[in-house]
Amino acid sequence: MTLLSSPAKPTAAQARAARALAMPRAMFTRLLRSWSEGVDAIWSAPSPADVLAALGPQGAELFTRSEQLRAFLESQQPGCTNTSQAALVKPVALNPDGTVTLQPAPTGAPAQPNPASSGS
C-alpha cells in the first residue's frame, strides 16, 4: 500500500470501535462548549449584574452546577477552562435565597476572578 492507495474499508467491528473511541472527545467538546457559552452569556453582557439579578433564586444552583462542571472539565484536561471568557468572571456571592450578586472589588484594586465562582 502506498500513500496514493485507497485505505482498506474497515470491518464492521473496526468501524464501531472507531465510533466508540471518538465519543469521549465529542462529549468533552460539547460539555466544554456548553460551559463556555454559559460563562459568556453572563460575563460578556453589557451589564452582568442585570443578568445575575434576572437569574433569580435559581442563580446559586446555576453557579454551583457550573463550578462542578468546570472542575470536572479541568480534571479531564487541566487548563481547558482558562479561556478569554473565564477571564471576564468576577467574584460573586451565592445568597441564602438562591440569588447571586457581584461582590465589590477591594478598594483600589481591580476586580479579580474568583475561581470558585467561574460558572455560567
C-alpha positions in Angstrom: 0.0 0.0 0.0 1.3 3.5 -0.8 0.1 7.0 0.1 -1.8 7.0 -3.2 -3.7 3.8 -2.4 -7.2 3.9 -1.1 -7.3 2.7 2.6 -8.9 -0.6 3.2 -12.5 -0.5 4.2 -12.8 -1.1 7.9 -14.6 -4.1 9.2 -17.9 -3.5 11.0 -16.2 -4.1 14.3 -13.4 -1.6 13.4 -16.0 1.0 12.4 -17.9 0.5 15.7 -14.7 0.7 17.7 -13.7 3.9 15.9 -17.1 5.5 16.8 -16.8 4.3 20.4 -13.3 5.7 20.7 -14.4 9.1 19.2 -17.3 9.5 21.7 -15.3 10.7 24.8 -13.7 13.5 22.9 -17.0 14.5 21.3 -18.7 14.5 24.8 -15.9 16.5 26.3 -16.0 19.1 23.5 -19.8 19.5 23.9 -19.5 19.9 27.6 -16.7 22.5 27.3 -18.6 24.4 24.7 -21.7 24.5 26.9 -19.7 25.7 29.9 -18.0 28.4 27.8 -21.3 29.6 26.3 -22.8 29.8 29.8 -19.9 31.9 31.1 -20.2 34.1 28.0 -23.9 34.6 28.4 -23.4 36.3 31.8 -20.0 37.9 31.7 -20.0 39.3 28.2 -23.3 41.0 28.7 -23.4 44.8 28.8 -24.4 44.5 32.5 -23.5 41.2 34.1 -25.2 42.4 37.3 -28.5 42.7 35.5 -28.1 39.1 34.2 -27.3 37.9 37.7 -30.4 39.6 39.0 -32.5 38.1 36.3 -31.4 34.6 37.3 -33.4 35.0 40.4 -33.4 32.2 43.0 -32.0 29.7 40.5 -28.8 31.6 40.2 -26.9 29.9 43.1 -27.8 26.5 41.7 -26.6 27.5 38.3 -23.3 28.7 39.7 -22.9 25.6 41.8 -23.5 23.3 38.9 -21.3 25.3 36.6 -18.5 25.1 39.1 -18.9 21.4 39.3 -18.8 21.1 35.5 -15.7 23.3 35.4 -14.0 21.2 38.0 -14.8 18.0 36.0 -13.6 19.5 32.8 -10.3 20.6 34.5 -9.9 17.1 35.9 -10.0 15.7 32.4 -7.9 18.3 30.7 -6.1 20.8 33.0 -6.2 24.3 31.8 -9.1 23.8 29.4 -11.3 26.4 31.1 -8.7 29.1 31.1 -10.4 31.0 28.3 -10.9 34.6 27.4 -14.5 34.3 28.7 -13.3 32.9 32.0 -11.0 35.9 32.4 -14.2 38.1 32.5 -15.6 36.3 35.5 -16.0 38.5 38.6 -16.3 37.4 42.3 -19.9 36.7 43.3 -21.8 35.9 46.4 -24.3 33.0 46.5 -27.0 34.3 48.7 -29.2 32.1 51.1 -32.3 32.9 49.0 -30.6 31.4 45.9 -29.8 34.7 44.2 -26.3 35.7 43.0 -24.8 39.2 43.4 -21.5 40.7 42.4 -19.0 41.2 45.2 -17.3 44.5 45.3 -13.7 44.6 44.3 -11.3 45.6 47.2 -10.8 49.4 47.3 -8.1 50.5 45.0 -7.8 47.0 43.3 -9.3 45.8 40.1 -11.9 43.0 40.3 -10.3 39.6 40.2 -11.9 36.4 39.0 -13.0 34.1 41.8 -12.1 30.5 40.7 -14.8 29.1 42.9 -17.4 31.3 41.1 -16.2 30.9 37.5 -19.6 29.5 36.5 -22.1 30.2 33.9 
